[in-house]
Amino acid sequence: MSEGPAQGPVGGVVMRILILEDDPAIAFDLQAILEGEGHEIVDSVSSLAEVYEHIDDDLDCALLDIDVVGGKSFGVAEMLMERHIPFAFVSASNPSDLPCNLQEAAFVAKPFEERALLRAVMDIAPHQFPC
């Protein structure tokens, strides 16, 4: 597991982030926004099969679309919870559609504003989750 996020050049938290998003344009936007803030994108994947290949990577957090190639990302979210890796859903789905055990998860509604996305990422930053 990660030793925690690194410090950015101006004292901001820099995180290693995994993106699960099946719309290439949205995935590109997410990556550009996050890299623009100095974060490192571990990978940007579009399917459940691909994301499971990264589940044991050194991650600080993940952004998950709900409906992706291969199904819903709820199982990925549960695995991240078990590993104490913070995540946020970034989805056009309704937050009330989440299973009971995931209803407290951070949620960024699509279409999202850059500020809302960055605020959600900072809110789930690992330094706020003692492991």
N, C-alpha and C positions, 0 to 999 in steps of 0.2 A: 504494500500500500504506500501511497505517497507520503512524504515527510511534511506535506503541507505546501501551500502555494509559495512561489518565490515573490520577492518584492520587485515591483517595477521601478523604472528609472526615477519616478517622482513619488515613490512610496506607495503606489497603488498595488493591489494584489494582482499578480499574474497567474493565471490558471491554465492547466492542461485540460482541454474540453473536448468531449466527443459529441458529435452532432448526428442525430438520426432524423433525416428529412428526405422524403421521396420526391419532392418537387425541386428540380435542379436550380431554378431561379431563386427560390427561397433559401435553399442550402447555400448558394453563392452569397446571398445577402447576409445570412447569419455569419458565415465565415468572414466576410469582409468587415462587418461591424465589430466582431470580436477581435480579429487580428489588428484592426485599427486601434483598439484599446490595449494592444500589446499581449493579448492572450495567445496561447499556442493551441492550435487545433490538432488533436491527435489524429482524427480522421473525420470525414463527413461521409456518412453511408446512407443508403436508401432502403435497406431491407433488414428484416430481423436476422437473417442468416449472416449478413455482414457485421451487424452490431455484436452478435454473440462471439465473433472472432476477436473483438476488442474488450470483452468483459473483464479480462484479467490484466489489461494494460494499466499502466500507472496514470490514473485519471484523478483530477480534482473535482470534476463535475461533468454532467451530461445534459444536453438539451434533446428532448424526445418529442417528435411528432407522434400522435396517437395512431392514426391510420396510415400504415406504411406497407411496402411490398412484403407480403407474407403474413399480414394480419395486424393486430393491435400491439402496441408496445408495453402493455401492462406487465407482462412477464419480465421484460428488461428492467422496468422500474422496480419490481420486487427484488430482482437480483442486486440491483444497485443499492437498495435499502439494506439488504442483508450484508453488503460489503461496506456499509456506512459511507457511500459515495453520494453526495447531494446531486439532485437533478431537478429540472423543471420541464413540464410539458409545454410545448409551443405548438398550439393546435387550433384549428377552426372548430373542433368539437366543442360541445357544451361541457363545462366543468362538472355539472351535475351527472354526466354520463360516466364519470370515473367510478370504479369499484370502491366500496366503502373504505378499504384499507389504503386507498390512494387519494382520498378526497382532501387530505390536508396538504398534498403536494403543491409546490409552487406551480402556477399556471399563467402562461402568457397567451392571450387570445390573438389569433390571426384575424385580420391583418394587424401586425404589431407596429408600434412606434419604436424607433431605435432607443430612446430613453427608457421606455418601459422594459425592453429586453435587457439593457445593461443594468437597470435597477434590480431586476429579478436575478441576474447572474451574481451581482454583489450580495444580494440577500441570501443566496444559497451558498456563498463562499464557504469553503471547508473550515476556515478559522471559527466559524459560528457553530460547527458541529463537532463537539468533542468525541473522539473515537476511543 
